[in-house]
Amino acid sequence: MNSAKYDVLGIGNALFDILVRVDDKFLTDHGMTKGAMALIDEARAASIYADMGPATEVSGGSAANTIVGIAQLGARAAYVGKIKDDQIGQLYAHDIRSAGVAFDTAAAKDGPATGCSYILVTPDGERTMNTYLGAAQDLSAADIVEDEIAAASIVYLEGYLWDPKDAKDAFVKASQIAHKHGRKVALTLSDAFCVGRYRDEFIGLMRDKTVDLIFANEAELQSLYDTQDFDAALAQLRNDAALGVVTRSEKGCVVAAKEGVIAVSAFPARNVVDTTGAGDLFAAGFLFGLVREAGYEQAGRLGAMAAAEVIQHIGARSQTSLKELAHKHGLPV
């Protein structure tokens, strides 16, 4: 793994996050499904934004959040995602590069604006996302550069890429290049409703070895196998994927490999403010542990630590040095 230029390269929807606290009535009044991600058009985005109160605005995108977390831990990271050359796009590019992430995807000169995700956070910390993909939906196979993909030990993909067709093509091309060069491919399932849309295709990606490592939360895993029986779903995952990692909120996580299952406890979080980015940062810690060859249990602990940090404040990017936090808890960095 040390022969690679990058430890992890992520590919995802480049989105600017607009976060606001609301009550459950706001979700009901606007016809939103609590805890889900819905794709919206520009008119719906404008309508939601007009009704929102004061917001926190920060660069986001699921895979981008993971990649920034990996860089914060001290690994070499790169990102591929489509923005437009507009004000928000320029801010997005600045933010991810200033975090120490290589970001060389050409910005679109015309077409839709840089994508935004309108994230409503209820008092229980649950996040409900309404995503206008904008320029992100125009990510295509042409944006996948072989030398860049080949230079990463692990290529990390987000399930949300399965929504836009051209992004799906980019996903498959990246996986093929990675495997051609002996690299590993990881996929996060992203959202239980996303899994519901593409269940058979996601299972196919595991069975035909397009992906080597799967990240999921409990709801996504159960959606994947269309069952409420967690143990049965986990057994299926072990059969289909070379390696699967399933987060279970306060119950920690399980790492499911062919040789067995390892359970790792959650890190304590004194005050859950916003669950946005919990899965993204968990993946950051786990992938960091893998590239540092720390073993599955330590990788799980790094993931749990990063997830616990991010849910204690608004936004999906760490506000504390993850590297220092890992040192404090005796974890490998």
C-alpha positions in Angstrom: 0.0 0.0 0.0 2.9 2.4 0.7 3.9 2.3 -3.0 0.8 4.3 -3.9 0.7 8.1 -4.2 -2.6 8.3 -2.3 -3.8 6.1 0.5 -7.5 6.7 -0.4 -9.2 8.4 -3.4 -12.9 9.1 -3.0 -15.4 9.7 -5.8 -18.8 11.2 -5.0 -21.4 13.9 -5.4 -19.7 17.3 -4.7 -22.3 19.2 -2.7 -22.4 22.3 -0.6 -24.3 21.6 2.7 -26.8 24.1 4.0 -27.8 23.0 7.5 -30.6 24.4 9.7 -32.3 23.3 12.9 -36.1 22.6 12.6 -38.8 20.8 14.5 -40.6 17.7 13.3 -43.5 19.8 12.1 -41.3 21.5 9.5 -40.6 18.1 8.0 -44.3 17.1 8.0 -45.4 20.4 6.5 -42.9 20.0 3.7 -43.7 16.4 3.0 -40.3 15.1 4.0 -39.4 11.6 5.2 -37.5 12.0 8.4 -33.9 10.6 8.2 -34.0 10.1 4.5 -32.3 11.7 1.5 -34.6 12.9 -1.3 -33.4 14.2 -4.7 -35.0 17.5 -5.5 -35.1 19.9 -8.5 -34.0 23.6 -8.5 -37.6 24.9 -7.8 -38.0 22.6 -4.8 -34.6 23.7 -3.5 -35.6 27.4 -3.7 -38.8 26.7 -1.9 -37.2 24.8 1.0 -34.4 27.5 1.3 -37.0 30.3 1.4 -38.7 28.6 4.4 -35.5 27.8 6.3 -34.2 29.9 9.2 -30.6 31.0 9.7 -28.3 28.3 8.3 -24.8 26.9 8.7 -23.2 26.5 5.3 -20.2 24.3 4.7 -18.7 22.2 1.9 -20.0 18.6 2.1 -20.8 15.5 0.0 -20.7 12.1 1.6 -17.5 10.8 0.0 -15.8 14.2 0.3 -16.5 14.2 4.1 -14.9 10.8 4.4 -11.8 11.9 2.4 -11.4 15.1 4.4 -11.5 13.0 7.6 -8.9 10.7 6.2 -6.6 13.6 5.4 -7.2 15.0 8.9 -6.0 11.7 10.4 -2.7 12.1 8.4 -3.2 9.9 5.3 -2.7 11.0 1.7 -6.1 11.6 0.1 -7.6 12.7 -3.2 -11.1 13.4 -4.4 -13.0 13.3 -7.7 -16.4 15.2 -7.9 -18.0 17.6 -10.3 -18.6 21.3 -9.4 -19.5 24.3 -11.6 -17.0 27.2 -11.9 -19.4 29.4 -9.9 -19.0 31.1 -6.5 -20.1 28.1 -4.5 -18.0 25.8 -6.7 -14.9 27.9 -6.1 -15.6 27.9 -2.3 -16.0 24.1 -2.4 -12.7 23.6 -4.2 -10.9 25.9 -1.8 -12.3 24.1 1.2 -11.4 20.6 0.2 -7.9 21.6 -1.0 -7.2 23.5 2.2 -8.0 20.3 4.1 -5.0 18.7 2.4 -6.9 16.8 -0.3 -5.9 16.6 -3.9 -8.8 17.8 -6.0 -8.2 18.1 -9.8 -11.6 17.4 -11.4 -12.3 20.0 -14.1 -15.1 22.4 -13.1 -18.0 22.7 -15.5 -18.1 26.1 -17.4 -21.8 25.9 -18.1 -24.9 23.8 -17.2 -26.4 23.6 -13.7 -25.0 25.3 -10.6 -22.8 23.5 -8.1 -25.0 21.1 -6.2 -26.4 21.8 -2.7 -27.9 19.6 0.0 -30.5 21.2 2.3 -30.1 19.4 5.6 -32.8 19.7 8.3 -31.7 18.7 11.8 -34.4 17.9 14.3 -34.0 18.2 18.1 -33.1 14.5 18.4 -30.1 15.1 16.1 -31.5 13.2 13.2 -30.8 14.7 9.8 -33.1 14.8 6.8 -31.5 15.7 3.5 -33.0 17.3 0.3 -30.4 17.2 -2.4 -30.2 19.3 -5.5 -27.4 17.5 -7.4 -26.8 20.3 -9.9 -23.4 20.0 -11.5 -22.6 16.9 -9.5 -25.0 14.9 -11.7 -22.7 15.6 -14.7 -19.8 13.6 -13.3 -19.0 11.1 -16.1 -16.5 8.5 -17.2 -14.5 11.3 -18.8 -13.7 12.7 -15.4 -12.1 9.4 -14.3 -8.3 9.6 -15.0 -6.5 6.3 -15.1 -3.3 7.5 -13.6 -5.1 9.2 -10.7 -7.2 6.1 -9.9 -4.2 3.8 -10.2 -2.2 5.9 -7.8 -4.6 5.2 -4.8 -4.4 2.1 -2.6 -8.1 2.2 -2.0 -10.8 3.8 -4.2 -13.9 4.8 -2.2 -17.3 5.2 -3.8 -20.6 6.4 -2.5 -23.9 4.7 -3.3 -25.5 8.0 -4.2 -23.5 7.9 -7.4 -25.9 5.2 -8.6 -28.6 7.8 -9.1 -27.2 9.8 -12.1 -26.5 7.5 -15.1 -23.2 9.1 -16.1 -21.9 9.0 -12.6 -22.8 5.3 -12.5 -20.6 4.8 -15.6 -17.8 6.7 -13.8 -18.2 4.4 -10.8 -17.8 1.3 -12.9 -14.8 2.7 -14.9 -13.0 3.6 -11.7 -13.5 0.2 -10.2 -12.2 -1.5 -13.4 -9.1 0.7 -13.4 -8.4 0.1 -9.7 -8.6 -3.7 -10.0 -6.5 -3.6 -13.1 -3.7 -2.0 -11.0 -4.2 -4.3 -8.0 -6.0 -1.7 -5.9 -9.1 -2.2 -3.6 -12.5 -0.7 -4.1 -14.8 0.3 -1.2 -18.5 1.3 -1.4 -20.7 3.0 1.1 -24.4 2.2 0.6 -25.2 5.8 1.6 -28.9 5.6 2.5 -31.6 2.9 3.0 -33.9 4.5 0.4 -31.0 4.6 -2.1 -30.5 0.9 -1.4 -34.2 0.3 -1.9 -33.9 1.8 -5.4 -30.9 -0.3 -6.4 -31.0 -3.4 -4.2 -30.3 -6.0 -6.9 -27.6 -3.8 -8.6 -25.7 -3.3 -5.3 -25.8 -7.0 -4.5 -24.5 -7.6 -8.0 -21.6 -5.3 -7.5 -20.5 -7.4 -4.5 -21.1 -10.8 -6.2 -19.2 -9.9 -9.4 -16.4 -8.3 -7.3 -16.8 -4.8 -8.7 -16.4 -3.8 -5.0 -14.3 -5.4 -2.3 -15.5 -3.6 0.9 -19.0 -2.5 1.8 -19.9 0.1 4.4 -23.5 0.1 5.7 -25.6 1.0 8.7 -28.1 -1.3 10.2 -31.1 0.1 8.2 -29.1 0.0 4.9 -28.1 -3.6 5.5 -31.7 -4.7 6.2 -32.9 -2.8 3.2 -30.2 -4.5 1.1 -31.5 -8.0 1.9 -35.1 -6.9 2.4 -35.3 -8.3 6.0 -35.7 -7.0 9.5 -33.5 -9.9 10.8 -30.1 -8.4 11.4 -28.3 -11.7 11.8 -29.7 -13.1 8.7 -28.7 -10.0 6.7 -25.2 -10.1 8.2 -24.8 -13.7 7.2 -25.8 -12.8 3.6 -23.3 -9.9 3.6 -20.5 -12.3 4.7 -21.4 -14.5 1.8 -21.6 -11.8 -0.8 -18.8 -9.3 0.1 -15.1 -9.9 0.7 -15.4 -7.5 3.7 -18.4 -5.7 5.2 -18.6 -3.1 8.0 -21.9 -2.4 9.6 -22.5 0.5 12.0 -25.2 0.2 14.6 -25.3 3.6 16.3 -24.8 3.3 20.1 -24.3 -0.5 19.7 -21.0 0.1 17.9 -20.2 -1.8 14.7 -19.5 -5.2 13.3 -16.8 -6.1 10.9 -17.9 -9.1 8.8 -15.2 -11.0 7.1 -15.1 -14.5 5.6 -13.2 -15.8 8.6 -15.5 -14.4 11.2 -17.3 -11.4 12.7 -15.7 -8.8 15.1 -17.8 -6.5 17.2 -16.4 -3.1 18.2 -18.0 -0.9 20.8 -19.2 2.7 20.1 -17.3 5.7 21.5 -19.3 7.7 24.1 -20.8 10.9 22.8 -21.9 13.3 25.6 -24.3 15.3 23.5 -25.7 14.2 20.2 -26.3 17.4 18.2 -26.4 16.4 14.5 -25.9 12.9 13.0 -25.0 14.4 9.6 -21.7 12.8 8.6 -21.6 10.0 11.3 -21.3 7.3 8.7 -18.9 9.4 6.5 -16.5 9.9 9.4 -16.8 6.3 10.6 -15.7 5.3 7.1 -12.8 7.8 7.3 -11.5 6.2 10.5 -11.9 2.7 9.4 -10.2 3.2 6.0 -7.4 5.0 7.8 -7.0 2.0 10.0 -6.8 -0.3 7.0 -4.2 1.7 5.2 -2.1 1.8 8.4 -2.6 -2.0 8.6 -3.9 -1.6 12.2 -6.2 -4.6 12.0 -10.0 -4.7 11.9 -10.7 -4.0 15.6 -8.4 -1.0 15.7 -9.8 0.3 12.4 -13.3 0.0 13.9 -12.3 1.9 17.0 -10.8 4.7 14.8 -14.1 4.8 12.9 -16.2 4.9 16.1 -14.0 7.7 17.5 -14.3 9.9 14.4 -18.1 9.3 14.2 -18.5 10.2 17.9 -16.7 13.5 17.4 -18.7 14.6 14.4 -22.2 14.0 15.9 -21.5 16.4 18.8 -21.7 19.5 16.6 -23.5 20.8 13.6 -22.0 19.8 10.2 -20.3 16.8 8.7 -16.6 17.8 9.0 -14.6 17.4 12.2 -14.1 20.4 14.4 -11.4 18.8 16.5 -8.0 17.4 15.3 -8.8 13.7 14.7 -5.1 12.9 14.8 -4.8 14.4 18.3 -8.0 12.6 19.3 -6.6 9.3 18.2 -3.3 10.0 20.1 -5.4 10.8 23.2 -7.2 7.4 23.0 -4.0 5.4 22.2 -5.1 4.6 18.6 -2.7 4.3 15.7 -2.0 7.3 13.6 
